[in-house]
Amino acid sequence: MRYFIEFSYKGTNYSGWQKQNNAISVQQKLDEALTLILRETIESVGSSRTDTGVHAEQQYAHFDTIQPVKDCDVLTYRLNSLLPFDIAVHRVFVVEDTAHSRFDAIYRRYEYRIVKRKNPFLFNESHIFHKQLNIQLMNEAALLLFKYKNFESFSKLHTQVNNFLCEITEAEWFEKGGILIFSVKSNRFLRGMVRALVGTLLEVGTGKKSIGDFEKIIQAQDRSKAGAQAPAEGLFLVEVGYPE
Protein backbone atom coordinates (compact mmCIF):
# COMPACT_ATOMS: atom_id res chain seq x y z
CA MET A 1 0.00 0.00 0.00
CA ARG A 2 1.08 3.57 -0.59
CA TYR A 3 1.13 6.36 1.98
CA PHE A 4 1.88 10.07 1.90
CA ILE A 5 3.74 11.67 4.77
CA GLU A 6 3.69 15.41 5.48
CA PHE A 7 6.62 16.72 7.49
CA SER A 8 8.98 19.63 8.08
CA TYR A 9 12.62 20.01 8.95
CA LYS A 10 15.39 22.44 9.75
CA GLY A 11 18.06 21.70 7.19
CA THR A 12 21.12 23.05 9.02
CA ASN A 13 22.47 19.65 10.07
CA TYR A 14 21.73 17.82 6.82
CA SER A 15 23.19 17.48 3.34
CA GLY A 16 19.74 18.21 1.96
CA TRP A 17 16.72 15.99 1.41
CA GLN A 18 18.28 13.44 -0.96
CA LYS A 19 20.32 10.48 0.32
CA GLN A 20 24.08 10.89 -0.02
CA ASN A 21 26.85 8.29 0.15
CA ASN A 22 29.06 10.27 2.52
CA ALA A 23 26.72 12.63 4.39
CA ILE A 24 23.56 12.55 6.50
CA SER A 25 20.33 13.55 4.75
CA VAL A 26 16.73 14.07 5.84
CA GLN A 27 15.59 11.21 3.60
CA GLN A 28 18.05 8.86 5.28
CA LYS A 29 16.76 9.71 8.76
CA LEU A 30 13.12 9.34 7.69
CA ASP A 31 13.67 6.02 5.93
CA GLU A 32 15.63 4.62 8.86
CA ALA A 33 12.81 5.50 11.26
CA LEU A 34 10.10 4.06 8.98
CA THR A 35 12.12 0.89 8.42
CA LEU A 36 12.62 0.37 12.14
CA ILE A 37 8.97 0.94 13.05
CA LEU A 38 7.37 -0.95 10.18
CA ARG A 39 9.96 -3.76 10.20
CA GLU A 40 10.45 -3.72 6.45
CA THR A 41 12.82 -1.79 4.22
CA ILE A 42 11.26 1.56 3.34
CA GLU A 43 12.52 3.87 0.62
CA SER A 44 10.62 7.15 0.44
CA VAL A 45 10.22 9.48 -2.54
CA GLY A 46 10.19 13.21 -1.80
CA SER A 47 8.10 15.89 -3.48
CA SER A 48 11.05 18.27 -3.77
CA ARG A 49 14.80 18.05 -3.48
CA THR A 50 16.27 20.63 -1.11
CA ASP A 51 20.00 21.34 -0.95
CA THR A 52 22.36 21.30 2.01
CA GLY A 53 21.25 23.73 4.73
CA VAL A 54 17.86 24.50 3.13
CA HIS A 55 14.78 24.18 5.33
CA ALA A 56 11.25 22.91 4.70
CA GLU A 57 8.13 24.08 6.50
CA GLN A 58 6.02 21.75 4.37
CA GLN A 59 7.46 18.77 2.57
CA TYR A 60 5.80 15.58 1.33
CA ALA A 61 7.06 12.12 0.53
CA HIS A 62 5.42 8.82 -0.34
CA PHE A 63 6.39 5.29 0.64
CA ASP A 64 5.08 1.77 0.02
CA THR A 65 4.50 -1.03 2.50
CA ILE A 66 3.77 -4.74 2.18
CA GLN A 67 1.52 -4.74 5.24
CA PRO A 68 -1.03 -1.92 5.74
CA VAL A 69 -0.39 0.59 8.50
CA LYS A 70 -2.86 -0.18 11.31
CA ASP A 71 -3.09 3.37 12.66
CA CYS A 72 -1.57 6.37 10.88
CA ASP A 73 -1.86 8.57 13.97
CA VAL A 74 0.12 6.06 16.02
CA LEU A 75 2.75 5.88 13.27
CA THR A 76 3.01 9.67 13.28
CA TYR A 77 3.53 9.67 17.05
CA ARG A 78 6.15 6.92 16.89
CA LEU A 79 8.05 8.63 14.09
CA ASN A 80 8.22 11.88 16.05
CA SER A 81 9.48 9.97 19.09
CA LEU A 82 12.26 8.41 17.04
CA LEU A 83 13.30 11.19 14.66
CA PRO A 84 15.82 13.93 15.63
CA PHE A 85 14.52 17.20 17.07
CA ASP A 86 14.91 19.00 13.74
CA ILE A 87 12.55 16.73 11.76
CA ALA A 88 8.82 16.72 12.57
CA VAL A 89 6.11 14.55 11.01
CA HIS A 90 2.68 16.21 10.83
CA ARG A 91 0.58 13.38 9.40
CA VAL A 92 0.62 10.10 7.51
CA PHE A 93 -2.29 9.10 5.27
CA VAL A 94 -3.12 6.39 2.76
CA VAL A 95 -3.36 7.24 -0.96
CA GLU A 96 -4.00 5.40 -4.19
CA ASP A 97 -1.13 3.19 -5.34
CA THR A 98 -0.63 5.43 -8.39
CA ALA A 99 -0.26 8.64 -6.36
CA HIS A 100 3.22 10.18 -6.57
CA SER A 101 4.53 12.85 -4.20
CA ARG A 102 6.82 14.39 -6.83
CA PHE A 103 5.06 13.98 -10.16
CA ASP A 104 1.55 14.75 -8.87
CA ALA A 105 2.57 18.04 -7.25
CA ILE A 106 1.23 20.97 -9.29
CA TYR A 107 3.25 23.72 -7.60
CA ARG A 108 5.89 24.48 -5.00
CA ARG A 109 6.38 27.74 -3.16
CA TYR A 110 9.66 28.87 -1.63
CA GLU A 111 10.52 31.80 0.60
CA TYR A 112 13.92 33.39 0.95
CA ARG A 113 14.36 35.33 4.20
CA ILE A 114 16.78 38.19 4.82
CA VAL A 115 17.55 40.23 7.94
CA LYS A 116 19.48 43.50 8.04
CA ARG A 117 21.36 42.81 11.25
CA LYS A 118 22.49 39.88 13.37
CA ASN A 119 19.60 38.13 15.14
CA PRO A 120 20.45 35.19 17.44
CA PHE A 121 16.89 33.86 17.15
CA LEU A 122 17.17 33.62 13.37
CA PHE A 123 20.65 32.12 13.26
CA ASN A 124 20.89 29.62 10.36
CA GLU A 125 17.32 30.55 9.40
CA SER A 126 17.98 33.79 7.50
CA HIS A 127 20.65 35.55 5.48
CA ILE A 128 22.20 38.70 6.96
CA PHE A 129 22.44 41.41 4.28
CA HIS A 130 23.64 44.80 5.48
CA LYS A 131 23.48 46.85 2.28
CA GLN A 132 20.57 49.16 1.51
CA LEU A 133 18.07 47.64 -0.93
CA ASN A 134 15.55 49.21 -3.29
CA ILE A 135 12.61 46.84 -2.82
CA GLN A 136 10.51 48.57 -5.49
CA LEU A 137 13.15 47.94 -8.16
CA MET A 138 13.51 44.33 -7.03
CA ASN A 139 9.77 43.81 -7.39
CA GLU A 140 9.74 45.45 -10.81
CA ALA A 141 12.49 43.08 -11.90
CA ALA A 142 10.65 40.09 -10.39
CA LEU A 143 7.60 40.89 -12.55
CA LEU A 144 9.70 40.02 -15.60
CA LEU A 145 9.76 36.39 -14.45
CA PHE A 146 6.12 36.02 -15.54
CA LYS A 147 7.07 36.80 -19.14
CA TYR A 148 9.46 33.88 -19.56
CA LYS A 149 9.52 30.08 -19.26
CA ASN A 150 13.19 29.22 -19.76
CA PHE A 151 15.29 29.85 -16.64
CA GLU A 152 18.54 28.16 -17.60
CA SER A 153 20.41 31.28 -16.46
CA PHE A 154 19.45 30.43 -12.87
CA SER A 155 20.07 26.68 -12.95
CA LYS A 156 23.10 24.89 -11.53
CA LEU A 157 25.46 23.73 -14.23
CA HIS A 158 25.69 20.10 -15.36
CA THR A 159 22.31 19.06 -13.95
CA GLN A 160 20.49 16.18 -15.62
CA VAL A 161 17.20 17.76 -16.68
CA ASN A 162 15.22 17.41 -19.90
CA ASN A 163 14.53 21.12 -20.11
CA PHE A 164 14.79 24.40 -18.21
CA LEU A 165 11.12 25.36 -18.51
CA CYS A 166 9.24 26.57 -15.43
CA GLU A 167 5.97 28.44 -15.07
CA ILE A 168 6.37 31.02 -12.33
CA THR A 169 3.02 32.25 -11.00
CA GLU A 170 4.17 34.26 -7.97
CA ALA A 171 7.29 36.35 -7.36
CA GLU A 172 7.25 39.13 -4.78
CA TRP A 173 9.43 40.84 -2.19
CA PHE A 174 7.79 42.05 1.04
CA GLU A 175 8.67 42.76 4.67
CA LYS A 176 7.09 40.91 7.58
CA GLY A 177 8.11 41.21 11.22
CA GLY A 178 11.41 42.84 10.36
CA ILE A 179 12.29 40.12 7.84
CA LEU A 180 12.60 40.78 4.11
CA ILE A 181 10.99 37.87 2.25
CA PHE A 182 11.08 36.82 -1.38
CA SER A 183 8.14 34.51 -2.14
CA VAL A 184 8.21 32.58 -5.41
CA LYS A 185 5.79 29.94 -6.68
CA SER A 186 6.15 27.72 -9.74
CA ASN A 187 5.08 24.38 -11.15
CA ARG A 188 8.72 23.28 -10.84
CA PHE A 189 12.11 24.65 -9.90
CA LEU A 190 15.57 23.95 -11.30
CA ARG A 191 18.43 23.05 -8.98
CA GLY A 192 19.75 26.17 -7.31
CA MET A 193 17.18 28.32 -9.10
CA VAL A 194 15.69 30.25 -6.17
CA ARG A 195 19.06 31.08 -4.62
CA ALA A 196 20.39 32.26 -8.00
CA LEU A 197 17.28 34.39 -8.54
CA VAL A 198 17.70 35.95 -5.10
CA GLY A 199 21.41 36.58 -5.62
CA THR A 200 20.71 38.33 -8.92
CA LEU A 201 17.75 40.34 -7.61
CA LEU A 202 19.90 41.54 -4.71
CA GLU A 203 22.27 42.99 -7.29
CA VAL A 204 19.30 44.86 -8.76
CA GLY A 205 18.35 46.08 -5.29
CA THR A 206 21.82 47.47 -4.61
CA GLY A 207 22.06 49.15 -8.01
CA LYS A 208 24.78 46.85 -9.33
CA LYS A 209 22.42 45.69 -12.10
CA SER A 210 19.47 47.43 -13.77
CA ILE A 211 16.04 45.97 -14.52
CA GLY A 212 17.12 45.84 -18.16
CA ASP A 213 20.21 43.88 -17.16
CA PHE A 214 18.03 41.41 -15.28
CA GLU A 215 15.87 40.79 -18.35
CA LYS A 216 18.94 40.29 -20.52
CA ILE A 217 20.19 37.69 -18.02
CA ILE A 218 16.93 35.74 -18.35
CA GLN A 219 17.10 35.94 -22.14
CA ALA A 220 20.76 34.84 -22.23
CA GLN A 221 19.99 31.33 -20.90
CA ASP A 222 23.54 31.33 -19.52
CA ARG A 223 24.28 30.71 -15.83
CA SER A 224 27.51 32.74 -16.00
CA LYS A 225 25.50 35.91 -16.65
CA ALA A 226 23.46 35.72 -13.40
CA GLY A 227 24.57 36.62 -9.90
CA ALA A 228 26.05 34.33 -7.28
CA GLN A 229 23.79 32.01 -5.30
CA ALA A 230 22.41 33.46 -2.09
CA PRO A 231 23.40 31.39 1.01
CA ALA A 232 21.36 28.26 1.75
CA GLU A 233 20.29 29.16 5.29
CA GLY A 234 17.78 31.77 4.13
CA LEU A 235 15.80 29.39 1.90
CA PHE A 236 12.59 27.61 2.95
CA LEU A 237 10.30 25.27 1.04
CA VAL A 238 7.01 26.48 2.49
CA GLU A 239 4.23 24.88 0.44
CA VAL A 240 3.64 21.96 -1.94
CA GLY A 241 0.30 21.85 -3.76
CA TYR A 242 -1.61 18.88 -5.15
CA PRO A 243 -4.82 18.55 -7.15
CA GLU A 244 -7.93 18.24 -4.99
N, C-alpha and C positions, 0 to 999 in steps of 0.2 A: 504494500500500500504506500501511497505517497502523501507526505505531509509538508506543509509550509511552516516555517518558523520565523517569527518577527522578533528582532533583537536590536540592541544598540551596543556601541563600544567606544571606548576612548583609545585611539590608535597609537598613543605615545610609545608603548612598550612592544609594539608589534611591527613586523615587516610588511604590514598591509593585510588585506583579507586573504589573498591567495596563498596556498601552501608553498613553502620554499624548502629547498634541500638543506640549507645551512642556517636557517633563521626561524624564529617562532612567529607564526601567523595566527590571526583570529580563526580562520577556517580549521587549522590544526587543533586548537583548543576546543572548538565546538564539536568537531568530529570525535575527538578523544572522549569527551564527556558523553556524547550520544552512544558511542560504542560501548562504553563501560556500563551505562544504565540499561541499554536495550539488549546487551549481551550478543550483539552481532556487529560485524564491521559496517560502519556507516560512513559514506562519503557524500557530503553535502555539495550543493551547487548554489552559488550566490547570485543575487540579482545584479550586483555591481562589484567591480573590482576596485578597491581603494588601495592607494600606495602607502608606503611606510610613513607612519606618523599621522595619517589622515583619520579623522573620526567619522562615526556614523550615528546619527540620532535615530534613524530608521533604516534598517537593512533587512532584507529577506533572503532566505535560502530554502531550498527544498531537499528532502531526503526520502529514500525508500526503505521500507522494512519488510521482512518476510512475515513476521507476526504483527497483527494490528496493535497499536498502542491502546491500552485499556482505558486510560484516563489522561487526556492531554493536559489538564490542569496540574495533575500530580507530576507529570513529566516536566512541565515548566518549573514547578517548585524544586524538583530534584536537580535539574540543570543549573538553576541559580545557586543552589547549595554547593555545587561542585565546581562551577566555573570561577575564574579569578574575579576580583572586585571590579575590574574594568570592562567586563562583558556582562550584559544583562539581557535575559530572555523575557519578552513581554507576553508571548502566547505561541502555542503550537496548535495547528488545526489541520484536519484531513482535507485533501483536495482530490480532484479526479487524477487518474494515473497519467493523463496527458498534459497536465498543468506543468508549466516550467517557470521557475522564479526569474530567470534571465530573459528568455525569449518572449514571455507573455507580458512583461512590463512595458507599458506604453509611454512612460516618462520617468525621468529622474530629476530631482531638484537638489542643487548644491548651494551652500552659503559659504562665502569666504569672509572671515571676521578680522577686523583690524582695530587696534587701539593706538592712541597717540602717545601714551606714556606707559611705563612699566606698571603692571598690575599683578600682584602675587596671586590673586584669585583667578586670573585668566592665564596663568603660566602654562605653556604648551597647548593652549586652546585659542590662541589668537596670535596675530603677527604684529609686532610693534613697528610702527612707521611714523617717524618723527616729522617728516617734511610736510609742508602745507600742501593741501590738495584742493583742486577746483572740481567739486563734485558735479556741478552742472555740466562741465565739459566732458567728464567721464560718462555721464548719463547720455549725453548727445552722441558720443562715440559708441556706446553700448547699443543704441538704437539701430546702428548700422548692421548689427548681427542678424536682425530680422530679414535683411535683404538678401542674405547669402545662405548657401547650403554647404559649400565646401570649406572646411576649416583645417586644411592640412597645415597651414602656417602655425597652428597652435597644438599640433600633435607631436608627441615624442617621435624621434627618428627611429627607423628600423623596427617599427611595430607591424605585426602580421594582421593587417585588416584588409578587407576587400575593397573598401572605399573610405573616403573621408567626409561623407555626407552626414550632416546632422540638421535637425529642424529645431532651432531655438525658438521658444515661445514666450520666454520671460528673461529679461536681463535688466537689472536695476540696482543702483547704489542708493542706500538710505542709512540714516543713523538711528540707532535704537539703544537706549540706556547707556550712552557714551561709547557705543561700539559702532564702527562703520562697517556695513554689511553689503556685500555684493551677492545678490540672489540671481541664479541662472537656472533655467528649466529647459530641458530638451528631451527628445525621444531617445537620444543616445549621446554619449560623450566619448571622445577619443582619449587615449592615455595621455595624461598630463595637460589636457585641454583647459580645464578651469584655471589651474595655476598659471598657465601661459597667458590666458586671457587677462587675468588679474595683473600679472607682471607688466603686460603691455599697456593696460588701461591706467596703471599707476604712472607710467611714463607720460601719458596724456594729461593726467591730473597734475603733474609737476611742471608741465610745459615743455618737457623734453621732446615730445612728439605732438603733432597737431591731429585734429580729427581727420583731415585729409590723409595724413601719414598712416593713421590707423586703418582707413579703408584700403589704401594701397597694400598694406600688409596682408589683409584678408585676401585681396585679389591676387597677390603674388603666389599663394599656395607654396610657400617656402618658409620652413621653420626658422631659418637663420635671420629672417627679416623681423621677426617678432621679438618681444622683450624676454628677459630671463624669467624662469618660473618663480612665482612667489613661494615662500616656505610652506612646507606641508602642514605645520601645526595650526594654521588658520583655516583649514578646509574641513567642511562638514558635509557629508551626505545626509540630507535632512528629510527627504521624502521620496518614496518609490510608488508609482501609481500603476494600478491594474484595471482592466475592464471590469465593469460591475458583474 
